[in-house]
Amino acid sequence: MLDILAITSPIYVIIFLGYATTRAGVFAKAEMRTFGKFVINLALPALVFNAIAQRHVSDILYPGYLLAYLGGSLLMLATVYLACRRGSGMERTKAALYAMGTCCSNSSFIGYPILLLTLAPVAAVALALNVLVENVVMLPLVIAMAEAGRGAAAGNSWGKTLARSLARLARNPLVLSLAAGMAVSLLEWKLPAPVSRTVTLFAQASGALSLFVIGGTLVGLQMRGMVKKVAPVVFAKLVLHPLAVALVIAGLPWLGMAPLDADLRAAAIMMAAMPMMSICLIVAQAYGQEDRCAAALVLTTIASFFTLSGLLWLLG
C-alpha cells in the first residue's frame, strides 16, 4: 500500500501546493487561468503530437481501447441522463450537464501524470486516444444535448448546435495536434532535431503545471450545501464509470474483437476512474450551472485520492 501511496501522493501534493500558494497570494487565481491556457494551447498539444508522431499509426490506433472507453462513457451518459430525467424529473439541460460530470474524465491534467508513474509505456498513447474520444465525441454530444434542452426556439436545433460545436472543435489545439501527429505518423516523416526537441520541451512542461493549475483553480469555490447534491455525481464518476468501461472491455470478445493488452486494459479503466474533466466547469458556466459543477469538480478531485489508490491496489 505504501508503494501505491508513493505513486498517488505526489500528484495530490502538487495540487495542494497549487491551492496553498494561490490561497496565500503567491499567485493570483487569474494567473491560474494563464497557466491553464499555456497547458491547453501549447504543452498538452505538444504532448499529444509527440505521442502520435513518434510512433507508427498501427502502434497507436487500438480499436478495442477506443470502443471500450467510448462505449463505457456513452453508457454512463445515457444511464445518468435518463435517471435524471425520469427518476428526478430534472429538465433536459441540467440533466445533460449532470450526466457530463459522470462520463468525461480529466485525462490530461490528472490521468496522464498518474499513468506516467504507473503505466509509462502506454501513458502517452492512452492520453491521445482519450483526447480523441472526449473531444471529438463526448463533449460535442453533451453540448448538443444541453443546447437542445435550452429550447428549440430561436434556431437552437440539434443540427445547428452540432455544427457550431464541430466548428469550435476544428479550432481546438488538442484536436489540431492530434490531426498533425496522425499526418506525420502516416507519412512517416522524421522531424528535424531542433523542431523535435522544441516540441519535447513543451510536452515535458505539461505534467506538473497542469496539476498545479487544478489546485489554484479550487481556491474560492463555494461548497456550502452542495455536498449532498453532487454526491451521486462523485460516486458515478469515480466508481460506476470505470465499472462501465470494464464491462465493455469484458464484452469485446463477444463483438469479435481481440482482448485488450493488460496494460491498455488497466489504462482504460484507470482513465475512467479519474475525476471529472475541468473543462466541464467552463461548459456549465454557459448554462448557469457552474456552482454545482465546481462542487462536483472539487469533491471528485479530493475523493479520487482514495478511489485511485484503491483501484491501483486492485489492479496490482
TIVEX-699853 format. One record per residue (C-alpha): x negated, y, z negated; residue in three letters; residue number from 1. Coordinates in steps of 0.5 Angstrom, whole numbers. Layout:
<atoms>
+-------+-------+-------+------+-----+
!     u !     v !     w ! code ! pos !
+-------+-------+-------+------+-----+
!     X !     Y !     Z !  ALA ! NUM !
...
+-------+-------+-------+------+-----+
</atoms>
This chain:
<atoms>
+-------+-------+-------+------+-----+
!     u !     v !     w ! code ! pos !
+-------+-------+-------+------+-----+
!     0 !     0 !     0 !  MET !   1 !
!    -6 !     5 !    -1 !  LEU !   2 !
!    -8 !     4 !     6 !  ASP !   3 !
!    -1 !     6 !     8 !  ILE !   4 !
!    -1 !    12 !     4 !  LEU !   5 !
!    -8 !    14 !     6 !  ALA !   6 !
!    -5 !    14 !    13 !  ILE !   7 !
!     1 !    18 !    12 !  THR !   8 !
!    -1 !    22 !     6 !  SER !   9 !
!    -6 !    27 !    11 !  PRO !  10 !
!     0 !    28 !    15 !  ILE !  11 !
!     4 !    31 !    10 !  TYR !  12 !
!    -2 !    34 !     6 !  VAL !  13 !
!    -3 !    39 !    13 !  ILE !  14 !
!     5 !    40 !    13 !  ILE !  15 !
!     5 !    42 !     6 !  PHE !  16 !
!    -1 !    47 !     7 !  LEU !  17 !
!     2 !    50 !    13 !  GLY !  18 !
!     8 !    51 !     8 !  TYR !  19 !
!     4 !    53 !     2 !  ALA !  20 !
!     0 !    58 !     6 !  THR !  21 !
!     6 !    61 !     9 !  THR !  22 !
!     9 !    62 !     3 !  ARG !  23 !
!     3 !    65 !     0 !  ALA !  24 !
!     3 !    70 !     5 !  GLY !  25 !
!    -4 !    68 !     8 !  VAL !  26 !
!     0 !    67 !    15 !  PHE !  27 !
!     7 !    70 !    16 !  ALA !  28 !
!    13 !    66 !    18 !  LYS !  29 !
!    13 !    70 !    25 !  ALA !  30 !
!     6 !    67 !    26 !  GLU !  31 !
!     8 !    60 !    26 !  MET !  32 !
!    12 !    62 !    32 !  ARG !  33 !
!     6 !    64 !    36 !  THR !  34 !
!     2 !    58 !    33 !  PHE !  35 !
!     8 !    54 !    36 !  GLY !  36 !
!     8 !    57 !    43 !  LYS !  37 !
!     1 !    55 !    43 !  PHE !  38 !
!     2 !    48 !    42 !  VAL !  39 !
!     8 !    47 !    46 !  ILE !  40 !
!     6 !    51 !    52 !  ASN !  41 !
!    -2 !    49 !    52 !  LEU !  42 !
!    -4 !    44 !    47 !  ALA !  43 !
!     1 !    39 !    48 !  LEU !  44 !
!     2 !    39 !    55 !  PRO !  45 !
!    -6 !    38 !    56 !  ALA !  46 !
!    -5 !    32 !    51 !  LEU !  47 !
!     1 !    29 !    56 !  VAL !  48 !
!    -3 !    31 !    62 !  PHE !  49 !
!    -9 !    27 !    59 !  ASN !  50 !
!    -5 !    21 !    57 !  ALA !  51 !
!    -3 !    20 !    64 !  ILE !  52 !
!    -8 !    23 !    69 !  ALA !  53 !
!   -14 !    19 !    66 !  GLN !  54 !
!   -10 !    12 !    67 !  ARG !  55 !
!    -7 !     9 !    73 !  HIS !  56 !
!     0 !     9 !    74 !  VAL !  57 !
!     1 !     2 !    72 !  SER !  58 !
!    -2 !     3 !    66 !  ASP !  59 !
!     3 !     8 !    63 !  ILE !  60 !
!    10 !     6 !    66 !  LEU !  61 !
!    12 !     1 !    62 !  TYR !  62 !
!    20 !     0 !    64 !  PRO !  63 !
!    21 !    -4 !    58 !  GLY !  64 !
!    19 !     1 !    53 !  TYR !  65 !
!    23 !     6 !    57 !  LEU !  66 !
!    29 !     2 !    57 !  LEU !  67 !
!    28 !     0 !    49 !  ALA !  68 !
!    27 !     7 !    47 !  TYR !  69 !
!    32 !    11 !    52 !  LEU !  70 !
!    38 !     5 !    50 !  GLY !  71 !
!    37 !     6 !    43 !  GLY !  72 !
!    37 !    13 !    43 !  SER !  73 !
!    44 !    13 !    47 !  LEU !  74 !
!    47 !     8 !    43 !  LEU !  75 !
!    46 !    13 !    37 !  MET !  76 !
!    48 !    19 !    41 !  LEU !  77 !
!    55 !    15 !    43 !  ALA !  78 !
!    56 !    12 !    36 !  THR !  79 !
!    55 !    18 !    32 !  VAL !  80 !
!    59 !    23 !    37 !  TYR !  81 !
!    65 !    18 !    37 !  LEU !  82 !
!    64 !    17 !    29 !  ALA !  83 !
!    64 !    25 !    28 !  CYS !  84 !
!    70 !    26 !    33 !  ARG !  85 !
!    75 !    20 !    31 !  ARG !  86 !
!    72 !    19 !    24 !  GLY !  87 !
!    71 !    26 !    21 !  SER !  88 !
!    76 !    30 !    26 !  GLY !  89 !
!    70 !    34 !    28 !  MET !  90 !
!    70 !    39 !    34 !  GLU !  91 !
!    66 !    37 !    40 !  ARG !  92 !
!    60 !    42 !    40 !  THR !  93 !
!    59 !    41 !    33 !  LYS !  94 !
!    59 !    33 !    34 !  ALA !  95 !
!    54 !    33 !    39 !  ALA !  96 !
!    49 !    37 !    35 !  LEU !  97 !
!    51 !    33 !    29 !  TYR !  98 !
!    49 !    27 !    34 !  ALA !  99 !
!    43 !    30 !    37 !  MET ! 100 !
!    40 !    30 !    30 !  GLY ! 101 !
!    40 !    23 !    30 !  THR ! 102 !
!    37 !    21 !    36 !  CYS ! 103 !
!    32 !    26 !    38 !  CYS ! 104 !
!    25 !    25 !    35 !  SER ! 105 !
!    19 !    29 !    33 !  ASN ! 106 !
!    15 !    25 !    38 !  SER ! 107 !
!    10 !    31 !    39 !  SER ! 108 !
!     9 !    34 !    32 !  PHE ! 109 !
!     9 !    28 !    27 !  ILE ! 110 !
!    10 !    22 !    32 !  GLY ! 111 !
!     3 !    23 !    36 !  TYR ! 112 !
!    -1 !    24 !    30 !  PRO ! 113 !
!     1 !    18 !    26 !  ILE ! 114 !
!     1 !    14 !    32 !  LEU ! 115 !
!    -6 !    16 !    33 !  LEU ! 116 !
!    -8 !    14 !    26 !  LEU ! 117 !
!    -4 !     7 !    26 !  THR ! 118 !
!    -4 !     5 !    34 !  LEU ! 119 !
!    -9 !     9 !    37 !  ALA ! 120 !
!   -10 !     5 !    44 !  PRO ! 121 !
!    -2 !     6 !    46 !  VAL ! 122 !
!    -1 !    13 !    42 !  ALA ! 123 !
!    -2 !    18 !    48 !  ALA ! 124 !
!     2 !    13 !    53 !  VAL ! 125 !
!     8 !    13 !    48 !  ALA ! 126 !
!     8 !    20 !    47 !  LEU ! 127 !
!     8 !    21 !    55 !  ALA ! 128 !
!    14 !    16 !    55 !  LEU ! 129 !
!    18 !    19 !    49 !  ASN ! 130 !
!    17 !    26 !    52 !  VAL ! 131 !
!    20 !    23 !    59 !  LEU ! 132 !
!    26 !    20 !    55 !  VAL ! 133 !
!    27 !    26 !    50 !  GLU ! 134 !
!    26 !    32 !    55 !  ASN ! 135 !
!    29 !    29 !    62 !  VAL ! 136 !
!    35 !    25 !    59 !  VAL ! 137 !
!    37 !    26 !    52 !  MET ! 138 !
!    36 !    34 !    51 !  LEU ! 139 !
!    40 !    36 !    57 !  PRO ! 140 !
!    45 !    31 !    56 !  LEU ! 141 !
!    46 !    34 !    49 !  VAL ! 142 !
!    46 !    41 !    51 !  ILE ! 143 !
!    51 !    39 !    57 !  ALA ! 144 !
!    56 !    36 !    51 !  MET ! 145 !
!    55 !    42 !    47 !  ALA ! 146 !
!    57 !    46 !    52 !  GLU ! 147 !
!    63 !    42 !    55 !  ALA ! 148 !
!    66 !    42 !    47 !  GLY ! 149 !
!    65 !    50 !    47 !  ARG ! 150 !
!    70 !    50 !    52 !  GLY ! 151 !
!    71 !    49 !    60 !  ALA ! 152 !
!    74 !    56 !    61 !  ALA ! 153 !
!    69 !    62 !    64 !  ALA ! 154 !
!    66 !    57 !    68 !  GLY ! 155 !
!    63 !    52 !    63 !  ASN ! 156 !
!    64 !    46 !    67 !  SER ! 157 !
!    59 !    40 !    66 !  TRP ! 158 !
!    57 !    41 !    73 !  GLY ! 159 !
!    54 !    48 !    72 !  LYS ! 160 !
!    52 !    47 !    65 !  THR ! 161 !
!    48 !    41 !    67 !  LEU ! 162 !
!    45 !    45 !    73 !  ALA ! 163 !
!    43 !    50 !    68 !  ARG ! 164 !
!    40 !    45 !    64 !  SER ! 165 !
!    36 !    42 !    69 !  LEU ! 166 !
!    33 !    49 !    72 !  ALA ! 167 !
!    31 !    50 !    65 !  ARG ! 168 !
!    28 !    43 !    65 !  LEU ! 169 !
!    24 !    44 !    71 !  ALA ! 170 !
!    20 !    50 !    68 !  ARG ! 171 !
!    18 !    46 !    61 !  ASN ! 172 !
!    11 !    46 !    61 !  PRO ! 173 !
!    11 !    39 !    58 !  LEU ! 174 !
!    15 !    36 !    64 !  VAL ! 175 !
!    11 !    40 !    69 !  LEU ! 176 !
!     4 !    37 !    65 !  SER ! 177 !
!     8 !    30 !    66 !  LEU ! 178 !
!     9 !    31 !    73 !  ALA ! 179 !
!     2 !    34 !    74 !  ALA ! 180 !
!    -1 !    28 !    71 !  GLY ! 181 !
!     3 !    23 !    75 !  MET ! 182 !
!     1 !    26 !    81 !  ALA ! 183 !
!    -7 !    26 !    79 !  VAL ! 184 !
!    -6 !    18 !    77 !  SER ! 185 !
!    -2 !    16 !    83 !  LEU ! 186 !
!    -7 !    20 !    88 !  LEU ! 187 !
!   -13 !    17 !    84 !  GLU ! 188 !
!   -16 !    24 !    83 !  TRP ! 189 !
!   -22 !    25 !    79 !  LYS ! 190 !
!   -22 !    32 !    76 !  LEU ! 191 !
!   -29 !    36 !    76 !  PRO ! 192 !
!   -32 !    35 !    69 !  ALA ! 193 !
!   -31 !    43 !    67 !  PRO ! 194 !
!   -24 !    42 !    68 !  VAL ! 195 !
!   -23 !    35 !    65 !  SER ! 196 !
!   -27 !    38 !    58 !  ARG ! 197 !
!   -23 !    44 !    58 !  THR ! 198 !
!   -16 !    40 !    58 !  VAL ! 199 !
!   -19 !    35 !    53 !  THR ! 200 !
!   -21 !    41 !    48 !  LEU ! 201 !
!   -14 !    44 !    49 !  PHE ! 202 !
!   -11 !    37 !    48 !  ALA ! 203 !
!   -15 !    36 !    41 !  GLN ! 204 !
!   -12 !    42 !    38 !  ALA ! 205 !
!    -5 !    39 !    38 !  SER ! 206 !
!    -5 !    35 !    32 !  GLY ! 207 !
!    -7 !    39 !    26 !  ALA ! 208 !
!    -4 !    45 !    29 !  LEU ! 209 !
!     3 !    42 !    30 !  SER ! 210 !
!     4 !    39 !    23 !  LEU ! 211 !
!     1 !    46 !    20 !  PHE ! 212 !
!     7 !    49 !    24 !  VAL ! 213 !
!    12 !    45 !    22 !  ILE ! 214 !
!    10 !    47 !    14 !  GLY ! 215 !
!    10 !    54 !    16 !  GLY ! 216 !
!    17 !    54 !    19 !  THR ! 217 !
!    20 !    51 !    13 !  LEU ! 218 !
!    19 !    57 !     9 !  VAL ! 219 !
!    25 !    61 !     7 !  GLY ! 220 !
!    30 !    55 !     9 !  LEU ! 221 !
!    36 !    55 !     5 !  GLN ! 222 !
!    38 !    48 !     2 !  MET ! 223 !
!    44 !    50 !    -3 !  ARG ! 224 !
!    50 !    46 !    -2 !  GLY ! 225 !
!    47 !    43 !     5 !  MET ! 226 !
!    44 !    36 !     2 !  VAL ! 227 !
!    51 !    32 !     2 !  LYS ! 228 !
!    53 !    35 !     9 !  LYS ! 229 !
!    47 !    33 !    12 !  VAL ! 230 !
!    45 !    26 !     8 !  ALA ! 231 !
!    48 !    22 !    14 !  PRO ! 232 !
!    44 !    25 !    19 !  VAL ! 233 !
!    38 !    24 !    15 !  VAL ! 234 !
!    40 !    16 !    14 !  PHE ! 235 !
!    42 !    15 !    21 !  ALA ! 236 !
!    35 !    18 !    24 !  LYS ! 237 !
!    30 !    15 !    19 !  LEU ! 238 !
!    34 !     8 !    19 !  VAL ! 239 !
!    39 !     7 !    24 !  LEU ! 240 !
!    35 !    10 !    30 !  HIS ! 241 !
!    29 !     5 !    29 !  PRO ! 242 !
!    34 !    -1 !    28 !  LEU ! 243 !
!    38 !     1 !    34 !  ALA ! 244 !
!    31 !     1 !    38 !  VAL ! 245 !
!    29 !    -5 !    35 !  ALA ! 246 !
!    36 !    -8 !    37 !  LEU ! 247 !
!    35 !    -6 !    44 !  VAL ! 248 !
!    28 !    -9 !    44 !  ILE ! 249 !
!    30 !   -16 !    42 !  ALA ! 250 !
!    35 !   -16 !    48 !  GLY ! 251 !
!    30 !   -14 !    53 !  LEU ! 252 !
!    29 !   -22 !    55 !  PRO ! 253 !
!    37 !   -22 !    56 !  TRP ! 254 !
!    36 !   -17 !    61 !  LEU ! 255 !
!    31 !   -21 !    65 !  GLY ! 256 !
!    25 !   -16 !    62 !  MET ! 257 !
!    19 !   -19 !    59 !  ALA ! 258 !
!    18 !   -18 !    52 !  PRO ! 259 !
!    14 !   -12 !    50 !  LEU ! 260 !
!     7 !   -12 !    48 !  ASP ! 261 !
!     6 !   -12 !    40 !  ALA ! 262 !
!     3 !    -5 !    40 !  ASP ! 263 !
!     8 !    -2 !    44 !  LEU ! 264 !
!    14 !    -5 !    40 !  ARG ! 265 !
!    11 !    -2 !    34 !  ALA ! 266 !
!    10 !     4 !    37 !  ALA ! 267 !
!    17 !     5 !    40 !  ALA ! 268 !
!    20 !     3 !    33 !  ILE ! 269 !
!    16 !     8 !    29 !  MET ! 270 !
!    17 !    14 !    34 !  MET ! 271 !
!    25 !    13 !    33 !  ALA ! 272 !
!    23 !    13 !    25 !  ALA ! 273 !
!    20 !    20 !    26 !  MET ! 274 !
!    24 !    26 !    23 !  PRO ! 275 !
!    29 !    30 !    28 !  MET ! 276 !
!    26 !    34 !    33 !  MET ! 277 !
!    24 !    41 !    31 !  SER ! 278 !
!    27 !    44 !    38 !  ILE ! 279 !
!    34 !    41 !    35 !  CYS ! 280 !
!    34 !    48 !    31 !  LEU ! 281 !
!    33 !    52 !    37 !  ILE ! 282 !
!    38 !    49 !    41 !  VAL ! 283 !
!    43 !    49 !    34 !  ALA ! 284 !
!    42 !    57 !    34 !  GLN ! 285 !
!    45 !    58 !    40 !  ALA ! 286 !
!    52 !    55 !    37 !  TYR ! 287 !
!    51 !    58 !    30 !  GLY ! 288 !
!    50 !    51 !    27 !  GLN ! 289 !
!    42 !    53 !    25 !  GLU ! 290 !
!    43 !    52 !    17 !  ASP ! 291 !
!    46 !    45 !    18 !  ARG ! 292 !
!    41 !    43 !    23 !  CYS ! 293 !
!    35 !    47 !    19 !  ALA ! 294 !
!    37 !    43 !    12 !  ALA ! 295 !
!    37 !    36 !    16 !  ALA ! 296 !
!    30 !    38 !    19 !  LEU ! 297 !
!    27 !    39 !    12 !  VAL ! 298 !
!    30 !    33 !     9 !  LEU ! 299 !
!    28 !    28 !    15 !  THR ! 300 !
!    21 !    31 !    14 !  THR ! 301 !
!    21 !    30 !     7 !  ILE ! 302 !
!    24 !    23 !     7 !  ALA ! 303 !
!    20 !    21 !    12 !  SER ! 304 !
!    14 !    20 !     8 !  PHE ! 305 !
!    17 !    15 !     4 !  PHE ! 306 !
!    21 !    11 !    10 !  THR ! 307 !
!    15 !    11 !    15 !  LEU ! 308 !
!    11 !     9 !     9 !  SER ! 309 !
!    16 !     3 !     8 !  GLY ! 310 !
!    16 !     2 !    16 !  LEU ! 311 !
!     8 !     1 !    16 !  LEU ! 312 !
!     8 !    -4 !    11 !  TRP ! 313 !
!    14 !    -8 !    14 !  LEU ! 314 !
!    10 !    -8 !    21 !  LEU ! 315 !
!     4 !   -10 !    17 !  GLY ! 316 !
+-------+-------+-------+------+-----+
</atoms>
